Amino acid sequence: MTDLAPPKFGMGARVRRVEDEALIRGEGRYTTDVKPAGTLVAFVLRSPLAHARFDPPRLEAARKAEGVKLVWTAADVADMAAMPCLGSGPAKGEMRKAEVPVLCEGVVRHVGDAVAFVVADTIENARAAAELIEIDYEPLPVAVGTDRLLEADTPLVWPEHGTNLAFEYEVGDAAATDDAFAKADKVARLSLVNNRLVCNYIEPRAIVAEYDPGQERWTLTVGSQGVHGMRKAVAKAMQVDPSRLRVVTPEVGGGFGPKIFAYREYPLAAKAAAVLGQPVRWVCDRNEHFQSDAQGRDNIAEAAMALDQDGRILAMKVDLTANMGAYLSQFGPYIPWVGVSMTTGLYDIDIAHVSVKGVYSNTVPVDAYRGAGRPEAAFLLERLIDEAARVVGLAPDEIRRRNFIRPEQLPYETVTGRLYDTGEFAGHLDRALEVSDHAGFETRAAESKARGRLRGIGMASYVEACAFAGSEPAKIVLEDDGHVALFIGTQATGQGHRTAYAQFVAERLGLDLDQIRVHQGDTDALETGGGTGGSRSIPLGGPSVRIASDNLAEKLKDLAADALEAAAGDIELAAGEARIVGTDRAISFADLAARAGDRAEVTAIGEFKQAEATYPNGTHVCELEIDPETGSTRIERYTIVDDFGVSVNPLLLEGQVHGGVAQSIGQVLLENTVYDEDGQLLTASFSDYAMPRAWDTVSFHFETRNVPSTHNALGIKGAGEAGTIGATPAVMNAVVDALYREYGIRHLDLPATPLRVWNAIQAAKAALPGQRG
């Protein structure tokens, strides 16, 4: 375990975010703040039915309506391709692909599917015109319910496929797994639901599309998690060369995965801007977000664990069904595969078999949502390990210790192909138990019971794969005023990138943070960029920024040495100057910029190429109370001990982890996306979809117990998604612990809403009259 003494501004310093002042003052510039002269407004007419056939819409009245510039249906955009599905795992057999159409032709497949695109001078006129479009829908049978989608009598979303099965994945040895189960002393089993979630970032999606006929080129201003990936996907749908698109992303009010993807409104707005010769703006409203933006999770699983008489894990078996929605979203098929790869977690399990079935349904498509498959895997495993502890009669912490991969086994290749490099897993478990006063829990539980409350404690020891193999190049330029500009192809969506990246530059060039300008979100400013997702920005971008900073430092020392008639080795950089060490002879960065013969002398490139993912890990301990009379749950204590390898900025790190834990609390206790039997979305607004508030959380205790990664040049392991990965099982294990202690309830499906908890208590009381409660 290594702790680093933090410098003033460099890596490890607890620096406040430099971007916050402008945002707090309302000076942030978001997509909807971009308003070119003559901008028109677009509106999408969406299907009110989950599955229906329709004839070509009648558009005459709409096209003649006040202020209307164009009304399009599928026939008008036949030159466009579908929104591309760009990622999948290694399918077993046929991949039955169905991509999102830009506009539906003849059939709609979920509530909110796009049928027509209207552009007018105002949003009011666009909406009024959309109401004049006449469409005769012929309802078709609807397929909903993840557990029923492969049953023989379930309607088919895509009849031409002859099945609702989109793809299958498989990993492990089925025969060896069956043999291990046959020899097991004990077997733990659970059926698990990972509930569907709606992202609900603060800033809904939007785009402003402009077209320059002289250059035959578009500028698209759009909220995204990476402009280069957005350009690639939109260009593919438009069937144009990506060089004809400039994609710009200003401030972004939250992303969490779903803002990575290109959506149908983007190529539609771009085409309309070219046809009409005026900028076109489309802004999603909150209800549309529920019906159009990629949703998350929605898995069900049958999971089992074979154990010997000492509680050691012999094998694991998982059969998982992943609901993909009506279409395969941009990376939708890849998400279950990432989860499969993390099935065995931190445990020394060398026999496993995992099968995954991706299935179609008449619902909004599902794709990456914070953690993207890894929270699903951790939830399954950590719920199952708690059940295994009950089956074999061990404490939850003890069964984890007995099965952890030991430090001397590292590097360790899992049965699913992951290569863990470093970690001390029992160390963070023991520390979390110590800090949470696990030993004093029974006293607190007795006090809660005296007040008529049920107290539970739950833990989860997780590992995730993130910052996957690849690179994120960085360019640094000394500007004329002596400030330094950094260009990098990731995209901040609230994490604090301007601060974190500036810390790397400040440390190497001797500058204050306000002397460093960080530029993201413009495909014309940087040739390539991988965007933000999978906790990759700082682990991959940070080392590249440091390399670029070192390269620029050497160039500046050479320039200064020439100007000051000294050796480059005698030059130091500090406070915006290059000076001869031990003297008062110096030259400012601004003067160095003026002396440079060309920009190449004050420009530096850095690129760190990482060959393997990083593996952050940790232990979360949640303690909560349940009111058995109402089923309501209140979190009382929450402890986090994480291993992130190296902490770049502890303050930003805490914020990332806190946010992830809050999202998981929402998933476990509140959030649930509900479709009825007709495919109608019953939770399509904040009136029906519960979001976590401040009072649903608690003051978290967070600390790190870092073991640097050997896969990363700076030892960083990545942290953006970790809170959601550790928290979901920890909170649910605490809920079940409270219910098991009093009523013998061993399982509850997500989410543990008050009604669901209350119903479980009533059922347990009825089943055990006079014995409990």
MIVOLUM-117565 format. One record per residue (C-alpha): residue in one letter; x, y, z. Coordinates in steps of 0.001 Angstrom, whole numbers, padded with zeros to 6 digits, always signed. Each point is the difference from the previous one (the first is absolute). Layout:
REM residues N
AXYZ;...
//
This chain:
REM residues 773
M+000000+000000+000000;T+001411+003381-001014;D-000960+003506+001106;L+001459+002973-001857;A+000656+003419+001523;P-002035+002425-002122;P+001627+003056-001624;K-001654+003429-000138;F-001657-000439-003387;G+001360-003233-001416;M-001254-003555+000117;G-001332-000835+003448;A-000913+003580+000972;R-003451+000651+001428;V-000815+002897-002343;R-003404+001623-000347;R-001552-000056-003475;V+001033+002966-002118;E-003101-000356-002204;D-002510+000465+002794;E-000056+003773+000354;A-001259+000580-003543;L-002588-002752+000337;I-001260+001296+003337;R-000317+003503-001468;G-002096-001365-002858;E+002729+000765-002533;G+000295-003558-001303;R-000756-000413-003694;Y-002142-003017-000851;T-001436-001186-003312;T-003263+001902+000474;D+001997+003218+000482;V+001149-000259-003628;K-002474+002066-002041;P+001219+000916-003490;A-001983+002604-001895;G-002954-001427-001898;T-000122-003235+001976;L-003030-002194-000640;V-001482-002449+002497;A-000642-003721-000405;F-002487-002356+001602;V-000260-003796-000214;L-003386-001669-000221;R+000184-003229+001979;S-002081-003132+000091;P-002649-000255+002729;L-000014-003803-000401;A+002639-002578+000854;H-000510-002095-003112;A-002119+000881-003010;R-000150+000004-003744;F-000802+003243-001835;D-000475+001229-003549;P+001857+003074-001274;P-001128+002974+002121;R-002141+002699-001587;L+002045+003188+000156;E-001885+002581-002100;A-001498+001991+002867;A+003202-000054+002013;R+002119+001222-002896;K-002371+002938-000552;A-000105+000982+003680;E+001253+003338+001253;G+003768+000356+000176;V+000734-003505-001233;K+003120-000423-002145;L-000027-003752-000529;V-001675-003207+001152;W+001831-003267-000592;T-000872-003655+000352;A+002091-003060-000877;A-000470+000492-003746;D+001696+003412+000231;V+003146-001357+001660;A+000484-003148-002063;D+003566+001131-000729;M+000917-000506+003654;A+001117-003181+001698;A-001220-001190+003392;M+001724+001197+003154;P+002981-002350+000224;C+000571-002727+002546;L+003785+000121+000395;G+000792-002408+002810;S-000640-003597+000975;G+001619-002969+001653;P+000980-003274-001701;A-003405-001436-000826;K-000692-003691+000182;G-001742-000601-003307;E-001945+002639-001888;M-000164+003652+001036;R-003522+001082-000980;K+000618+003704-000336;A-002776+002599-000120;E+001209+003612+000033;V-001962+003146+000854;P-001591+001539-003121;V+000336+003749-000416;L-003770+000054-000547;C-002233-003075+000142;E-001407-001385-003214;G-003222-001957+000326;V+000545-001356+003509;V+000708+001549+003414;R+001551-002163+002704;H-000126+001985+003245;V-001870+002907+001499;G+002001+003030-001073;D+001252-001475-003279;A+000504+002806-002535;V-002570+000313-002794;A+000359+003547-001360;F+002374+002970+000221;V-001406+003537-000130;V+001978+003221-000359;A-001652+003385+000536;D+000805+003527+001063;T-001032-000636+003623;I-000434-003064+002189;E-003667+000891+000456;N-000595-000069-003744;A+001990-003209-000399;R-002093-001733+002687;A-003253+001328-001465;A+000951-001307-003432;A+000893-003407+001423;E-003514-000251+001404;L-001359+000395-003546;I+001850-003052-001292;E-002508-002778-000563;I+001147-003553+000745;D-002141-003117+000138;Y+001628-002519+002323;E-000853-003705-000062;P+001048-001356+003419;L+002205-003098+000002;P+000667-002463+002847;V+002471+001337+002553;A+003040-001726+001521;V+000909+001206+003500;G+001301-001589+003185;T+003661-001033-000120;D-000752-003409+001503;R-002609-000837-002663;L+001596+001178-003227;L+001234-003413-001120;E-003165-001906+000871;A-001729-001696-002937;D-003190+002067+000192;T+001720+003403+000341;P-000554+002310-003016;L+003009+000670-002201;V+001503+003465-000186;W+001679-000964-003285;P-002079-002792-001612;E+002576-000408-002775;H+002471-001263+002599;G-002405-002692+001156;T+001023+000648+003617;N+000527+002792+002513;L+003553-001247+000561;A+002444+002621-001278;F+003248-001745+000948;E+001616-002462+002386;Y+003327+000155+001830;E+001698-002769+001921;V+003169-000255+002056;G+001461-002776+002140;D-000221-003771+000108;A-003537-001323+000391;A+001046-003620+000585;A+002607+000863+002623;T-002482+002279+001729;D-002687-002699+000132;D+002569-002439+001394;A+001018+002463+002740;F-003635+000523+000977;A-000552-003739+000170;K+002867-000289+002509;A-000956+003054+002072;D-000868-000248+003700;K-002296+003017-000254;V-001585+002002-002800;A-001251+003586+000236;R-002559+001178-002565;L-001690+003288-000769;S-002314+001365-002663;L+000909+003650-000475;V-001623+002980-001700;N+002120+003000-000952;N-002664+002639-000572;R-000182+002243-003054;L+001062+003610+000585;V-000497+003327-001756;C+003140+002147+000057;N-001569+003395+000761;Y+003033+002243-000328;I-000760+003595+000988;E+000494+001331-003547;P-002183-001783-002575;R+001481-000636-003435;A+000083+002715-002655;I+001601+000792-003344;V+000548+003092-002139;A+000831-000885-003605;E+001544+002538-002405;Y+000966-000569-003637;D+002562+001907-002065;P-000866-000530-003699;G+003293+001562-001098;Q+002038-002618+001840;E-002741-002647-000260;R+000558-000578+003683;W-002066-000119+003198;T+000655+001316+003483;L-001960-001974+002582;T-000119+001345+003543;V-001185-002828+002181;G+000262-001206+003595;S+002200-003074-000119;Q+002591-002060+001813;G+002447+000267-002879;V-000179+001897-003263;H+002066-002409-002098;G-002183-003012+000759;M-003090+002123-000564;R+001317+001151-003386;K+000688-003585-001067;A-003490-001250+000888;V-001901+002973-001468;A+002041-000102-003206;K-000750-003704-000330;A-003745+000664+000254;M+000223+002913-002450;Q+002242-002051-002294;V+002506+002827-000395;D+003719+000180+000649;P+000675+000920+003648;S+002261+002845-001156;R-003131+001840-001121;L-001173+000262+003603;R+001404+002276+002642;V-001430-001073+003360;V+000218+002409+002918;T-001003-000746+003590;P-000105+002869+002502;E-000841-000529+003694;V-001902-003220+000707;G-002477-000376+002857;G+000613-003676+000716;G+000521-002977-002270;F+000277-003309+001906;G+000326-002008-003229;P-003115+000813-002034;K+001509+003236-001364;I+002733-002020-001712;F-002447-001123-002633;A-001200+001619-003181;Y-003779+000225-000179;R-002299+000326-003019;E-000710+003713+000618;Y+003634+000876-000803;P+000189-001102-003661;L-003563+001240-000505;A+000900+003483+001228;A+003164+000006-002112;K-001823-000987-003189;A-002727+002577+000669;A+002572+002762+000478;A+001529-000795-003394;V-003355-000219-001778;L-001407+003203+001533;G+003202+002056+000005;Q-000592+001041+003613;P+001191-001328+003361;V-002331-002571+001577;R-000316-000501+003718;W-001595-002951+001816;V-000351-000186+003783;C-001221-003083+001862;D-002575+000534+002719;R-000086-002160+003124;N-002881-002177-001139;E+001784-000664-003306;H+003102-000984+001947;F-001976-002801+001633;Q-001208-001180-003410;S+003058+000499-002205;D+003353-000092+001823;A+001741-003315+000566;Q-000953-001562+003317;G+002111-002130+002315;R+000315-003433+001692;D-003141-002234-000392;N+001534-003426+000607;I-001344-003112+001648;A+002261-002834+001079;E-000017-003460+001465;A+003221-000263+001983;A+001478-002816+002027;M+003158-000586+002001;A+001453-003415+000917;L+001851-000133+003339;D+001960-002503+002035;Q-000600-000680+003686;D+002394+002797+000997;G-001822+002631-002061;R+002524+000144-002825;I-001441+000618-003443;L+000383-002908-002398;A-001858+001409-002996;M-002533+002543-001240;K-002833-000301-002470;V-001942+002932-001467;D-002801+000119-002571;L-000749+003624-000797;T-002627+001610-002207;A+000713+003576-001121;N-002896+002048-001376;M+001263+002029-002963;G-003267+001814-000735;A-001434+000269-003497;Y+003326+000654-001746;L+003698-000528+000626;S+001297+003340+001220;Q+003486+001272-000851;F+001891-002178+002487;G-002951-001879+001472;P+001136-003566-000812;Y+003454+000682+001460;I-001252+000868+003485;P-001008-003528+001125;W+003304-001311-001311;V+001968+002436+002182;G-002057-001186+002964;V+000684-003652-000823;S+003728+000680+000151;M-000320+001126+003654;T-002134-002938+001190;T+002457-001402+002560;G+000978+003342+001542;L+002719-000048+002650;Y-000377-003701+000731;D+002333-002865-000856;I-002426-001916-002221;D+001543-002084-002760;I-003129-001789-001229;A-003011+001868-001367;H-002524-000009-002784;V-001934+003094-001044;S-002585+000218-002749;V-001645+003212-001159;K-003018+000471-002205;G-000674+003462-001415;V-003684+000370-000802;Y-002256+002433-001824;S-003085+001607+001560;N-002406+002797-000897;T+001791+002491+002242;V+002575+002773-000294;P+003467-001371-000931;V+002447-000749+002816;D+003665+000977-000016;A+002820+001098+002301;Y-000993+001683+003248;R+002569+000886+002658;G+002117-003113+000405;A-001376-001685-003137;G-000254-003672+000911;R+002398+000089+002936;P-002583+001137+002593;E-002249-002800-001226;A+002798-002540+000449;A+000982+001255+003451;F-003601+000046+001163;L-000517-003604-001077;L+003221-001239+001584;E-000201+001895+003284;R-003646-000920+000559;L+000887-003626-000726;I+003002-000024+002348;D-002245+001241+002824;E-002457-002808-000726;A+002903-002465-000064;A+001046+001212+003447;R-003454-000856+001351;V-000003-003386-001718;V+003338-001067+001507;G-000434+001788+003343;L+002805+002554-000291;A+000003+003743+000649;P-000068+002124-003168;D+003488+001379+000651;E+001468-003425+000749;I-001210-001654-003203;R+001516+002873-001953;R+003388-000314+001738;R+000113-003743-000632;N-000552+000457-003706;F+001855+003210-000861;I+002836-000153-002512;R+003097+000412+002185;P+002685+002634-000741;E+002560-002713-000716;Q-002260-001347-002776;L+000202+003282-001905;P+000186+000539-002923;Y-003036-002242-000292;E-001874-000990-003139;T-003664-000689+000644;V-001909-002837-001600;T-001773+002648-002108;G+003278+001420-001337;R+000623+003071+002174;L+003563+000649+001234;Y+000075+001600+003453;D+003366+001587+000713;T+000025+001328+003578;G-002129+000222+003132;E-000374-000944+003651;F-003623-001027+000144;A-000196-001242+003581;G+001741+003220+001005;H-002763+002317-001184;L-002668-002342+001374;D+001591+000026+003451;R+000456+003771-000082;A-003615+000579-001043;L-001258-002199+002830;E+002216+001844+002465;V-001060+003483-001099;S-003694-000955-000142;D+000174-001438+003544;H-001299-003315-001232;A+000747-001460+003411;G-002471+002382+001630;F-002844-000731-002387;E-001935-002372+002274;T-000263+002688+002671;R-001387+002447-002549;A-002375-002658-001351;A-001381-000605+003496;E-000542+003720+000492;S-001838+000199-003352;K-002205-002951+000921;A-000933+001696+003238;R-001361+002850-002128;G-001945-002399-002239;R+002498+000148-002861;L+001911-002716-001859;R+003715+000665-000387;G+002115-001694-002629;I+003620+000100-001082;G+001241-000959-003420;M+003366-000087-001691;A+001336-000434-003503;S+003587-000506-001115;Y+000175+000853-003670;V+002403+000221-002896;E-000597+001583-003376;A+001807+000193-003306;C+000389+003523-001365;A+002368+002238-001927;F+000155-002747-002596;A+003013-000518-002265;G+000592+002929-002321;S+001220+003578+000097;E-001122+003631+000207;P+002484+002363-001704;A+000562+003484+001405;K+001333+003170-001615;I+001408+002936+001990;V+000761+003422-001451;L+001682+003041+001567;E-002182+002963-000971;D+001086+003566-000676;D-001091+001273+003415;G+002110-002577+001825;H-002916-002246+000863;V-000013-003642-001038;A-002826-001600-001997;L-000703-003713+000286;F-002017-001785-002702;I-001335-003459+000759;G-002744-002161-001480;T-001829-000991+003149;Q-003110+001879+001121;A-000847+001361+003435;T-003605-000598+001032;G+000354+001221+003572;Q+003081-001866+001255;G+002410+002944+000196;H+002323-000773-002920;R+001244+003582-000296;T+001325-000210+003514;A+001415-003530-000144;Y+001785+000431-003325;A+001308+003408+001021;Q+001597-001607+003050;F+002216-002156-002236;V+001053+003037-002037;A+000564+002213+003044;E+002214-002588+001640;R+002343-000233-003012;L+000027+003619-001186;G-000101+001832+003333;L-003245+001836-000738;D-003070+000885+002030;L-003213-001684-001081;D-001481+003253-001304;Q+002863+000218-002510;I-001107-003221-001698;R-002877-000160-002470;V-001511-003414-000669;H-001767-000462-003344;Q-002322-002927-000697;G-002936-000598-002277;D+001002+001135-003497;T+000915-002414-002775;D+001756+002811-001893;A+002331+000727+002920;L+001369-003525+000426;E+000327-002758-002559;T-001076-002920+002193;G-001597-000671+003349;G-001536-002928+001817;G-002534+001967+002017;T-001058-000573+003573;G-001379-003342+001115;G+001178-003042+001903;S+001951+002191+002471;R+002654+000510-002674;S+000593+003763-000048;I+002513+000473+002794;P+001707-003444-000057;L+000665+000266-003745;G-000085+003761-000508;G+001999+000890+003117;P+003205-001834-000986;S-000248+001456-003520;V-000342+003499+001453;R+003035-000603+002212;I+002049-001221-002976;A-001055+003039-002041;S+000812+002289+002933;D+003469-001529+000361;N+000589+000401-003734;L-001079+003642+000079;A+002139+000623+003088;E+003073-001209-001873;K-000824+002238-002968;L-000458+003023+002252;K+003273-000688+001799;D+001770-000153-003347;L-001536+003316-001082;A+000831+001582+003361;A+003559-001322-000055;D+000545+001660-003370;A-001534+003275+001191;L+001887+000077+003305;E+003260-001420-001382;A-000028-002910+002411;A-000137-003779-000110;A-003466-001540-000248;G+000825-002144+003018;D+000390+003155+002111;I-003515+001259-000801;E-002964-000450+002333;L-003658+000837-000677;A-002036+001767+002670;A-002713+002661+000301;G-000313+000470-003756;E+003706+000568-000501;A+003112-001907-001054;R+002929+000960+002182;I+003599-001011+000544;V+000127-002009+003225;G+001379+002020+002940;T-000139+003353-001789;D-002516+002756-000717;R+000525-000281-003767;A-003300-001073-001581;I-002226+000306-003045;S-003779-000132+000060;F-001994-002636-001819;A-001597+002781-002069;D+003425+001143-001166;L+000945-003589-000816;A-003129-000278-002143;A+001021+003189-001829;R+003522-001339-000631;A-001226-003274-001502;G+000620-000224-003727;D-003229-001929-000592;R-002783-001632+002019;A+001709-003386-000136;E+002694+001301+002364;V-002613+000619+002690;T-002281-002963-000744;A+000359-003468+001481;I-001848-003273-000461;G-000330-002805+002508;E-001562-003427-000344;F+000028-002813+002523;K-001132-003355-001390;Q-001392-002393+002579;A-000033-003715-000770;E-002478-001245+002631;A-002908+001316+002047;T+000381+001213+003558;Y-001837-001634+002901;P-001184+002300+002797;N-001501-001845+002939;G-001246+000600+003508;T-002486-000758+002737;H-003223+001847+000793;V-001881-000468+003270;C-003584+001256+000284;E-002036+000162+003199;L-003696+000854-000112;E-003321-000122+001807;I-003365-001224-001265;D-003326+001039+001457;P-002041-003245-000135;E-003281+001895+000260;T+000597+001936-003228;G+002801-001899-001759;S+002028+003204-000290;T+003791-000235+000161;R+002463+002548+001355;I+003760-000282-000425;E+001763+000761+003275;R+003701-000610-000741;Y+002001-000526-003145;T+003703-000869-000135;I+002216-000255-003073;V+003602-001184-000159;D+001215-000054-003587;D+003176-000866-001865;F+000396+002362-002937;G+003730-000565-000405;V+000960+003671+000256;S-002231+002971+000811;V+000426+002888-002424;N-002233+002386+001957;P-001613-001390+003176;L-002693+002686-000021;L-001163-000790-003529;L+000310-003703+000775;E-002362+000264+002965;G-002526+001828-002145;Q+000082-002720-002632;V-000468-002778+002548;H-002731+001845+001909;G-001933+000539-003219;G+000261-003647-000979;V-001195-001182+003401;A-002968+002377-000166;Q-000976-001430-003387;S+000144-003525+001403;I-002108+000983+002989;G-002524+001241-002546;Q+000063-003315-001825;V-000321-002141+003129;L-002646+001963+001879;L-001874+002195-002471;E+000441-000219-003757;N-001882-002369-002264;T-001032+000221-003638;V-003408-001628-000405;Y-001744-001034-003223;D-003503-001455+000061;E-001184-002979-002056;D-000709+002306-002967;G+003537+001399+000089;Q-001146+003342+001373;L+002663+001682+002114;L-001694+000599+003332;T+002986+001839+001488;A+000511+002690-002634;S+000448+003033+002249;F+001276+000999+003416;S-003559-000352+001262;D+000340-003774-000346;Y+003741-000655-000140;A+001657+000568+003377;M+003439+001624+000049;P+002306+000082+003050;R+000000+003219+002004;A+002536+001231+002527;W-002053-001448+002868;D+000216-003466-001557;T+003768-000028+000498;V+002259+000488+002995;S+003360+001577+000769;F+002400-002543-001487;H+003290-001030+001523;F+002454-000373-002859;E+003667-000859-000008;T+002491-001704-002276;R+002360-002866+000633;N+001884+000207-003249;V+002243-002568-001647;P+001383+001504-003243;S-000875-001713-003255;T+002793-001503-002047;H-002117+000254-003150;N-000080+003802+000130;A+003004+002295-000435;L-000934+002054+003077;G-001483-002830+002062;I-003583+001319-000428;K-002878-002483-000040;G-002984+002159-000990;A-002919+001057+002202;G-002920+001525-001891;E-002374-002965+000258;A+001233-001753+003127;G-002609+001490+002337;T-002841-001644-001922;I+001798-003338-000104;G+000628-000357+003718;A-003138+001691+001264;T-002830-001913-001670;P+000803-003351+001639;A+001066+001595+003301;V-003328+001824+000429;M-002081-003003-001080;N+001958-002337+002269;A-000777+002340+002891;V-003714-000026-000865;V-000082-003797-000126;D+002039-000270+003188;A-002547+002103+001892;L-002908-002060-001360;Y+001729-003340+000567;R+000827+000738+003626;E-003623+000665+000885;Y-002060-001943-002526;G+002301-002519-001660;I-000341+001734-003386;R+003019-000983-002103;H-000695+001834-003225;L-001805+003014-001403;D-000025+001187-003590;L+001235+003452-000947;P-001162+002606+000743;A-000721-000338+003708;T-002752+002598+000004;P-002073+000489+003145;L-002922-001900-001524;R+002178-002925-001053;V+001668-000171+003418;W-003347+000256+001801;N-001529-002738-002159;A+002956-002280+000693;I-000411+000558+003738;Q-003719-000753-000142;A+000613-003188-001985;A+002653-001109+002482;K-002316+000661+002944;A-002763-001987-001650;A+002339-002919-000696;L+001400-000094+003531;P-002900+000873+002334;G+001031+000625+003541;Q+003675-000661-000689;R+001244+003327-001305;G-001020+003648-000118;
//
